[in-house]
Amino acid sequence: MHVSLRLIQNRGSLIAMSEEQDVIELERDYTGTKHIPIFVMLPLDAINSRNEIDDLKSLRNDLNMLKKTSVDGVMVDCWWGLVEAKGPKVYDWSGYKNLFEIVRELQLKLQVVMSFHQCGGNVGDDTFIPLPQWVREVGKENPDIFFTNRKNKRNPECLTWGVDEEPVLRGRTGLEVYRDFMENFRQEMTEFFHDGTIVEIEVGLGPCGELRYPSYPETQGWVYPGIGEFQCYDKYLLKGLKEVAEAQGHKGWGKPPSNTGSYNSKPQYTEFFRDGGDYDSYYGRFFLGWYSKTLIEHGDRVLSIAITVFSGTKIAAKISGIHWWYQTASHAAELTCGYYNTSFRDGYSSIAQMFAKHKATFNFTCVELLTSEQNKYHPEAMADPEGLVQQVFKSVWGAGVSVASENALACYDRRGYNKILENAKPRIDSERNVVSFTYLRLNPELMEHDNYLEFTRFVRRLHGKSISDLPVVMPKPKTVPKMAKKHEKVLNPLISASKM
């Protein structure tokens, strides 16, 4: 038999409903909704090791193609390891100036990242840009400037917050190094601020530019969905932990827990993270509180500098979407990252309050991921990216902070784009939209014909523009039913029902 369909309107979405009341959700119509700016991340090696545009002809062509999609601008990493490579306070912005001029010619806008971290060794990294050579030389003399795990393995991705106020970098503290870099950028790029080309500065606050500890480094053997490891064994952070413990009258608490497993452990097999484990003991709460507070204080110190240096320019920072083990009580992977978020404690409100203090935008990742797909392909991870995004957005908006978003992994399909749109423009609260979306990232695959067309369609919807092919059933149906003539133009051949 044929299943007859009728169209109904439901909160701005078209829905096909059968006589048997089986409902097939169609894509939401975003026509007339708020214009949300979209930026596209440029390749990690847009500027090469010689401080030059890596492939000028190809980049110009790709930027022209992006311009045709109506994107608002691009995001570019300004790598500390390239700019200050020749020595302390010796800066070379020449490659970036040339790049910015091309972007300006095309009348695109710029989000610029102050990238104080190493490129390479993390998910999605396809190039390697280490920290400046002179910093690595300091690290050979004093390896405690880098984050360290329980087995004393150093991670040279970025500096530990333990040296924020320690003059160990050729006489400068970590904060002074960050300040000098940002001040020189502001001075050298004045014209791009004045003419409105640079519209936002995203301040790198840790590995991958994110405010978190480097708790899951692939270079040290981590594999998804491992819980990661605490990274507070450099002498500076250990000293801080000991001092806080003694000040609170708990001298025996002045060291990290030893029963937390390793990078690829599962929480239920560790004494610390298992249900009812030590993470919820008096000591566990003390340690996790200190670990998270130390992270937030680092972000506070660096953002305090940034808002002074870039006065009048929008400031943002990024928080990582650690969605694996979210469906467990301890949320182990979030804890090792420094986000003290468990099934009974909101770990993001305190971070949001710090952002609110500086009027900084809270940029959050993983907005394209679907929990159903994570459960299907990685059931062992106990992941819930959708639940995490909802919790974080609620906490951040509740603190009066603007939210921006990014996709965590490569995304070319309509289901992923629809999830991004759903998070960017929540149906239940039309007043709370993300302030911008940054797409990861420009590459040859995005420029392939079908992917390019799908991306262009997504940009129009994010901008609140109409598209010609609504509605579309997801997933693709098997057969096409007979329908009333008045519905054929709208639905056929995009809606179908089973034929028996």
C-alpha positions as CSV (number, residue, x, y, z in Angstrom):
1,M,0.0,0.0,0.0
2,H,1.0,3.6,-0.3
3,V,1.4,5.8,2.7
4,S,-0.3,9.2,2.1
5,L,1.4,12.3,3.5
6,R,0.2,15.7,4.5
7,L,2.3,18.8,5.2
8,I,2.1,20.6,8.6
9,Q,4.0,23.5,10.0
10,N,5.8,23.0,13.3
11,R,7.9,25.7,14.9
12,G,9.3,26.9,11.6
13,S,10.0,23.4,10.2
14,L,8.1,21.5,7.6
15,I,7.0,18.0,8.7
16,A,5.6,15.2,6.6
17,M,2.9,13.3,8.6
18,S,1.3,10.1,7.6
19,E,-2.2,9.0,8.2
20,E,-0.8,6.6,10.8
21,Q,0.8,9.7,12.6
22,D,4.3,8.6,11.8
23,V,6.3,11.8,11.7
24,I,9.4,12.4,9.6
25,E,11.3,15.5,10.6
26,L,12.5,17.6,7.8
27,E,15.2,20.3,7.7
28,R,14.3,23.5,9.5
29,D,13.8,26.6,7.4
30,Y,16.2,29.3,8.6
31,T,15.0,31.9,6.1
32,G,14.8,35.3,7.8
33,T,16.7,34.2,10.9
34,K,19.6,36.2,12.3
35,H,22.7,36.6,10.2
36,I,25.5,34.7,11.9
37,P,29.0,35.5,10.6
38,I,31.0,32.6,9.4
39,F,34.8,32.4,9.1
40,V,36.9,29.7,7.6
41,M,40.2,28.6,9.2
42,L,43.1,28.8,6.8
43,P,45.5,25.9,6.5
44,L,47.9,25.5,9.4
45,D,50.8,26.1,7.1
46,A,49.4,29.1,5.2
47,I,52.6,30.8,6.3
48,N,55.6,28.4,5.9
49,S,58.8,28.1,7.9
50,R,60.4,30.8,5.7
51,N,57.7,33.2,6.9
52,E,56.2,33.3,3.4
53,I,52.8,32.5,2.0
54,D,53.2,28.8,1.2
55,D,51.4,28.6,-2.1
56,L,50.3,32.1,-3.2
57,K,48.5,31.1,-6.4
58,S,46.5,28.3,-4.8
59,L,45.7,30.5,-1.7
60,R,44.4,33.3,-3.9
61,N,42.2,30.9,-5.9
62,D,40.8,29.3,-2.7
63,L,40.1,32.7,-1.1
64,N,38.3,33.8,-4.2
65,M,36.2,30.6,-4.1
66,L,35.4,31.2,-0.5
67,K,34.4,34.8,-1.3
68,K,31.8,33.5,-3.7
69,T,30.1,31.5,-1.0
70,S,29.6,34.8,0.9
71,V,31.6,33.8,4.0
72,D,32.4,36.8,6.2
73,G,36.1,36.1,6.6
74,V,38.9,33.8,7.5
75,M,40.8,32.8,10.6
76,V,44.6,32.6,10.7
77,D,47.0,31.3,13.3
78,C,50.0,33.7,14.0
79,W,52.5,31.1,15.2
80,W,54.9,32.2,18.0
81,G,57.3,29.6,16.6
82,L,57.5,31.5,13.3
83,V,57.3,35.1,14.3
84,E,59.8,35.1,17.2
85,A,62.0,32.4,15.8
86,K,65.2,34.4,15.4
87,G,65.6,35.3,19.1
88,P,63.9,36.9,22.1
89,K,61.9,40.0,21.1
90,V,63.0,39.7,17.5
91,Y,59.7,39.5,15.5
92,D,59.1,38.9,11.8
93,W,55.5,39.6,10.6
94,S,56.3,39.9,6.9
95,G,54.5,36.8,5.8
96,Y,51.4,37.6,7.8
97,K,51.3,41.2,6.4
98,N,51.3,39.9,2.9
99,L,48.5,37.5,3.7
100,F,46.4,40.1,5.5
101,E,46.8,42.4,2.4
102,I,45.3,39.7,0.2
103,V,42.4,39.1,2.6
104,R,41.7,42.9,2.6
105,E,41.8,43.1,-1.2
106,L,39.0,40.5,-1.2
107,Q,37.1,42.5,1.4
108,L,37.1,39.6,3.8
109,K,37.4,40.0,7.6
110,L,40.0,38.4,9.8
111,Q,39.9,36.5,13.1
112,V,43.6,36.3,14.2
113,V,44.8,33.7,16.7
114,M,47.7,34.5,19.0
115,S,49.1,30.9,18.8
116,F,51.5,30.4,21.7
117,H,51.5,26.7,21.2
118,Q,53.2,24.1,19.0
119,C,51.5,23.0,15.8
120,G,51.7,19.2,15.4
121,G,51.0,16.1,17.5
122,N,47.3,16.6,17.9
123,V,44.1,15.4,16.2
124,G,43.9,17.0,12.7
125,D,47.4,18.5,12.7
126,D,49.1,18.0,9.3
127,T,52.1,20.2,9.7
128,F,54.8,20.8,12.4
129,I,55.7,24.2,13.8
130,P,57.5,24.0,17.2
131,L,57.9,26.7,19.7
132,P,60.8,29.2,19.0
133,Q,64.2,27.6,19.0
134,W,65.4,29.9,21.8
135,V,62.5,28.7,24.0
136,R,63.4,25.0,23.3
137,E,67.0,25.8,24.3
138,V,65.7,27.2,27.6
139,G,63.7,23.9,27.9
140,K,66.9,21.8,27.5
141,E,68.4,23.7,30.4
142,N,65.2,23.8,32.5
143,P,62.7,21.2,31.2
144,D,60.2,22.2,33.9
145,I,59.1,25.1,31.7
146,F,57.0,22.4,30.0
147,F,54.0,20.4,31.2
148,T,55.0,17.1,32.7
149,N,53.1,13.9,33.5
150,R,53.5,11.4,36.4
151,K,56.3,9.5,34.5
152,N,58.2,12.7,34.1
153,K,57.6,13.0,30.4
154,R,57.8,16.5,29.2
155,N,55.4,18.0,26.6
156,P,56.9,20.9,24.6
157,E,53.5,21.9,23.0
158,C,53.3,25.0,25.2
159,L,54.6,26.5,28.4
160,T,53.2,25.4,31.8
161,W,51.2,28.0,33.6
162,G,53.7,27.4,36.4
163,V,56.1,29.9,34.6
164,D,53.5,32.6,34.1
165,E,55.2,34.7,36.7
166,E,58.6,33.1,36.8
167,P,61.4,35.0,34.9
168,V,62.9,31.9,33.3
169,L,62.6,32.8,29.7
170,R,65.9,34.7,29.2
171,G,64.9,37.0,32.0
172,R,61.2,37.3,31.1
173,T,58.2,35.6,32.6
174,G,55.7,33.7,30.5
175,L,53.2,36.5,30.8
176,E,55.8,39.1,29.7
177,V,56.6,37.0,26.7
178,Y,52.9,36.8,25.7
179,R,52.4,40.5,26.4
180,D,55.5,41.5,24.3
181,F,54.3,39.3,21.4
182,M,50.8,40.8,21.4
183,E,52.0,44.4,21.8
184,N,54.3,44.0,18.8
185,F,51.6,42.5,16.7
186,R,49.2,45.4,17.6
187,Q,51.9,47.9,16.6
188,E,52.9,46.2,13.4
189,M,49.4,45.5,12.2
190,T,47.8,48.9,13.1
191,E,46.5,49.6,9.6
192,F,44.5,46.3,9.6
193,F,42.9,47.3,12.9
194,H,42.1,50.8,11.8
195,D,40.4,49.8,8.5
196,G,38.3,47.1,10.2
197,T,40.0,44.1,8.5
198,I,40.9,42.5,11.8
199,V,37.6,42.1,13.7
200,E,38.6,39.6,16.4
201,I,41.7,38.4,18.3
202,E,41.5,34.9,19.7
203,V,44.1,34.4,22.5
204,G,45.8,31.1,22.7
205,L,45.7,29.8,26.2
206,G,47.1,26.3,26.0
207,P,47.6,23.3,23.7
208,C,45.8,23.7,20.3
209,G,45.2,27.3,21.4
210,E,42.6,26.0,24.0
211,L,42.2,26.8,27.7
212,R,43.0,23.3,28.9
213,Y,45.9,21.1,30.1
214,P,47.6,18.9,27.4
215,S,46.1,15.8,29.0
216,Y,45.6,13.7,25.8
217,P,48.8,14.1,23.6
218,E,49.0,11.7,20.7
219,T,52.7,12.1,20.8
220,Q,52.8,10.3,24.1
221,G,50.6,7.4,23.0
222,W,47.1,8.7,23.8
223,V,44.3,7.1,21.7
224,Y,40.6,8.0,21.7
225,P,38.8,7.6,24.0
226,G,41.4,7.4,26.7
227,I,40.8,9.4,29.8
228,G,44.1,11.2,29.6
229,E,46.5,12.1,32.5
230,F,46.9,15.0,34.9
231,Q,49.7,17.3,33.7
232,C,50.9,19.1,36.9
233,Y,54.3,17.4,37.7
234,D,56.6,20.3,36.7
235,K,58.3,21.7,39.7
236,Y,56.4,25.0,39.5
237,L,53.0,23.5,39.6
238,L,54.0,21.0,42.2
239,K,55.3,23.8,44.4
240,G,52.0,25.6,44.0
241,L,50.0,22.5,44.9
242,K,52.1,21.9,48.0
243,E,51.7,25.5,49.2
244,V,48.0,25.5,48.8
245,A,47.6,22.2,50.7
246,E,49.8,23.4,53.6
247,A,47.9,26.7,53.8
248,Q,44.7,24.7,54.2
249,G,46.1,22.5,56.9
250,H,46.4,19.4,54.7
251,K,50.2,18.8,54.2
252,G,49.6,15.3,53.0
253,W,47.5,16.5,50.1
254,G,50.3,18.4,48.5
255,K,50.8,16.0,45.7
256,P,48.7,14.7,42.7
257,P,46.7,11.4,43.0
258,S,48.6,8.2,42.1
259,N,45.6,6.0,41.3
260,T,44.4,7.6,38.1
261,G,45.4,5.1,35.5
262,S,47.2,6.1,32.4
263,Y,46.4,7.9,29.1
264,N,44.3,5.1,27.6
265,S,42.6,3.8,30.8
266,K,38.9,3.6,31.2
267,P,37.4,5.4,34.2
268,Q,35.8,2.3,35.7
269,Y,39.2,0.5,35.9
270,T,40.8,3.2,38.0
271,E,40.3,3.8,41.7
272,F,40.2,7.6,41.3
273,F,37.6,7.9,38.4
274,R,35.4,4.9,39.0
275,D,31.9,5.4,40.3
276,G,32.2,6.2,44.0
277,G,36.0,6.7,43.4
278,D,38.4,9.0,45.1
279,Y,37.6,11.9,42.7
280,D,34.6,12.5,45.1
281,S,36.6,12.2,48.3
282,Y,37.6,15.2,50.4
283,Y,41.1,15.0,48.9
284,G,39.8,14.4,45.4
285,R,37.6,17.5,45.6
286,F,40.6,19.5,46.9
287,F,42.9,18.4,44.2
288,L,40.4,18.8,41.3
289,G,39.5,22.3,42.7
290,W,43.1,23.4,42.7
291,Y,43.8,21.9,39.3
292,S,40.9,23.7,37.7
293,K,41.4,26.9,39.6
294,T,45.1,27.0,38.4
295,L,43.9,26.7,34.8
296,I,41.3,29.4,35.2
297,E,43.7,31.8,36.8
298,H,46.1,31.3,33.9
299,G,43.3,32.3,31.5
300,D,42.4,35.3,33.6
301,R,46.0,36.6,33.7
302,V,46.5,36.2,29.9
303,L,43.2,37.7,29.0
304,S,43.8,40.6,31.3
305,I,46.8,41.5,29.2
306,A,45.0,40.9,25.9
307,I,42.1,43.2,26.7
308,T,44.6,46.0,27.5
309,V,46.7,45.5,24.4
310,F,43.8,45.1,22.0
311,S,41.5,47.6,23.6
312,G,38.5,48.3,21.3
313,T,38.8,44.9,19.5
314,K,36.7,41.9,20.2
315,I,38.6,39.2,22.3
316,A,37.8,35.5,22.3
317,A,39.3,32.3,23.7
318,K,38.6,28.7,23.0
319,I,37.4,25.9,25.2
320,S,37.7,22.3,24.0
321,G,34.6,20.0,23.7
322,I,35.7,17.0,25.7
323,H,32.6,14.9,25.1
324,W,33.9,11.4,25.8
325,W,33.1,9.8,29.1
326,Y,30.4,12.5,29.5
327,Q,27.8,9.8,30.3
328,T,29.8,8.5,33.3
329,A,29.6,10.0,36.8
330,S,33.2,11.4,37.0
331,H,33.6,12.8,33.4
332,A,37.2,11.6,33.7
333,A,38.5,13.1,30.4
334,E,37.1,16.5,31.3
335,L,38.8,16.3,34.7
336,T,42.3,15.6,33.4
337,C,41.8,18.6,31.0
338,G,41.2,20.9,33.9
339,Y,37.4,21.2,33.5
340,Y,36.0,20.2,37.0
341,N,32.7,19.0,35.5
342,T,31.0,15.9,36.9
343,S,27.5,14.5,37.0
344,F,26.9,16.5,40.2
345,R,29.0,19.7,39.5
346,D,28.9,22.3,36.8
347,G,32.5,22.9,35.8
348,Y,31.9,25.5,33.1
349,S,30.1,28.3,35.0
350,S,33.4,29.3,36.8
351,I,35.2,29.4,33.4
352,A,32.3,31.5,32.0
353,Q,32.5,33.9,34.9
354,M,36.2,34.5,34.2
355,F,35.3,35.2,30.5
356,A,32.5,37.6,31.7
357,K,35.1,39.6,33.7
358,H,36.9,40.4,30.5
359,K,33.9,40.6,28.2
360,A,35.5,37.9,26.1
361,T,33.7,35.6,23.7
362,F,33.6,31.9,24.7
363,N,34.5,29.8,21.6
364,F,33.3,26.2,22.0
365,T,34.0,23.2,19.8
366,C,32.3,19.9,18.8
367,V,29.0,21.6,17.8
368,E,28.7,19.3,14.7
369,L,28.8,16.0,16.5
370,L,25.7,13.8,17.1
371,T,25.5,11.6,20.2
372,S,23.7,8.9,18.2
373,E,26.7,8.6,15.8
374,Q,29.2,8.6,18.6
375,N,27.3,5.8,20.4
376,K,27.1,3.9,17.1
377,Y,30.7,4.0,16.2
378,H,32.4,4.4,19.6
379,P,30.0,3.0,22.1
380,E,32.8,2.3,24.5
381,A,33.5,6.1,24.8
382,M,30.2,6.8,26.7
383,A,30.2,10.1,24.8
384,D,27.5,12.7,24.6
385,P,28.5,15.8,22.6
386,E,25.0,17.1,22.3
387,G,24.5,16.9,26.1
388,L,27.8,18.6,26.6
389,V,27.0,21.5,24.2
390,Q,23.7,22.1,25.8
391,Q,25.2,22.2,29.3
392,V,28.0,24.5,28.2
393,F,25.9,26.9,26.3
394,K,23.4,27.1,29.1
395,S,26.2,27.9,31.7
396,V,27.9,30.5,29.4
397,W,24.8,32.3,28.4
398,G,23.6,32.2,32.0
399,A,26.8,34.1,32.9
400,G,26.0,36.8,30.3
401,V,28.8,35.7,28.0
402,S,28.7,35.6,24.2
403,V,29.2,32.2,22.6
404,A,30.9,31.4,19.4
405,S,31.4,27.9,18.0
406,E,33.6,25.6,15.8
407,N,33.4,22.1,14.4
408,A,35.8,19.8,16.1
409,L,36.4,17.5,13.1
410,A,36.2,17.8,9.3
411,C,32.6,18.3,8.3
412,Y,31.2,18.1,4.7
413,D,27.8,16.4,5.2
414,R,24.4,17.9,5.6
415,R,23.7,16.1,8.9
416,G,26.7,17.8,10.5
417,Y,25.8,21.2,9.0
418,N,22.2,20.8,10.3
419,K,23.6,20.1,13.8
420,I,25.8,23.2,13.7
421,L,22.7,25.2,12.6
422,E,20.6,23.8,15.4
423,N,23.2,24.7,18.0
424,A,23.8,28.1,16.5
425,K,20.2,29.1,16.3
426,P,18.3,27.2,19.1
427,R,14.7,26.7,18.3
428,I,13.7,27.1,22.0
429,D,15.3,30.5,22.5
430,S,15.5,32.6,19.3
431,E,17.2,35.4,21.3
432,R,20.2,33.3,22.1
433,N,22.3,32.7,19.0
434,V,26.0,32.2,18.7
435,V,27.8,35.4,17.7
436,S,29.9,33.7,15.0
437,F,30.9,30.3,13.7
438,T,34.4,29.3,12.5
439,Y,34.7,26.4,10.1
440,L,37.5,23.9,10.3
441,R,39.1,24.2,7.7
442,L,40.0,25.3,4.2
443,N,41.5,22.3,2.3
444,P,41.3,20.6,-1.1
445,E,38.5,18.3,0.0
446,L,36.3,21.3,0.9
447,M,36.9,22.7,-2.6
448,E,35.6,19.5,-4.3
449,H,32.5,20.2,-6.3
450,D,29.8,18.5,-4.2
451,N,31.4,19.6,-0.9
452,Y,31.7,23.1,-2.1
453,L,28.0,23.3,-3.1
454,E,26.9,21.8,0.2
455,F,29.1,24.3,2.1
456,T,27.7,27.2,0.1
457,R,24.2,26.0,1.0
458,F,25.2,25.9,4.7
459,V,26.5,29.4,4.6
460,R,23.3,30.7,3.2
461,R,21.3,29.1,5.9
462,L,23.7,30.4,8.6
463,H,23.1,33.9,7.2
464,G,19.4,33.4,7.3
465,K,19.0,33.4,3.5
466,S,16.5,31.2,1.6
467,I,17.5,28.1,-0.3
468,S,15.7,26.4,-3.1
469,D,15.7,22.8,-2.1
470,L,13.9,22.7,1.2
471,P,12.5,20.4,2.6
472,V,14.8,17.4,2.5
473,V,14.3,14.2,4.4
474,M,17.3,12.8,6.4
475,P,18.2,10.1,5.9
476,K,17.5,9.5,2.3
477,P,14.3,7.5,1.7
478,K,14.0,4.3,-0.2
479,T,10.9,5.0,-2.3
480,V,8.8,7.8,-3.5
481,P,5.0,7.7,-2.7
482,K,2.1,9.1,-4.8
483,M,1.1,12.5,-3.4
484,A,-1.6,15.1,-3.9
485,K,-0.8,17.4,-6.8
486,K,-0.6,20.5,-4.6
487,H,2.3,18.9,-2.6
488,E,4.3,17.5,-5.5
489,K,6.1,20.7,-6.3
490,V,7.2,21.1,-2.7
491,L,8.1,17.6,-1.8
492,N,8.7,15.5,-4.9
493,P,11.2,13.8,-5.1
494,L,12.6,14.7,-1.7
495,I,10.0,13.0,0.6
496,S,9.1,9.4,0.4
497,A,7.5,6.7,2.4
498,S,7.7,3.0,2.3
499,K,5.8,1.1,-0.3
500,M,4.4,-2.3,0.6
